[in-house]
Amino acid sequence: QVQLVESGGGLVQAGGSLRLSCAASGRTFSIYAMGWFRQAPGKEREFVGAILWSGGNTYYANSVKGRFTISRDNAKNTVYLQMNSLKPEDTAVYYCAAPVRDRRWPPLQYDYWGEGTQVTVSS
């Protein structure tokens, strides 16, 4: 079993920054990568980006490329999402997720999900 807990969400003005954290516990040795997703009110869940656990390779959605950065701290089993130049359209619940079975890069299927953390960007 893998448990994921997101933190760091909150209210921020447009143009501001936030850093989200995703702490993994349990059978963390089985995690291949970590992904970030978001879901805005009334919209479907959207892929944000992913990081390969071993090599640190990253992959981003075009909507956040150049503004968001994913990093990891292997010793802490924690992945971060640094969000800069935030826009009101970035408002969403942000989730981290871990693929175990899918070893493609980038992975397309995720096995474990956190509960999410709310990010609200005011105009």
Stockholm file with secondary structure:
# STOCKHOLM 1.0

chainA/1-123         QVQLVESGGGLVQAGGSLRLSCAASGRTFSIYAMGWFRQAPGKEREFVGAILWSGGNTYYANSVKGRFTISRDNAKNTVYLQMNSLKPEDTAVYYCAAPVRDRRWPPLQYDYWGEGTQVTVSS
#=GR chainA/1-123 SS CEEEEEECCEEEETTCCEEEEEEEEESGGGCCEEEEEEECTTSCCEEEEEEETTTCCEEECTTTBTTEEEEEEGGGTEEEEEECSCCGGGCEEEEEEECSSCCSSSCCCCSEECCCEEEEEEC
#=GC SS_cons         CEEEEEECCEEEETTCCEEEEEEEEESGGGCCEEEEEEECTTSCCEEEEEEETTTCCEEECTTTBTTEEEEEEGGGTEEEEEECSCCGGGCEEEEEEECSSCCSSSCCCCSEECCCEEEEEEC
//
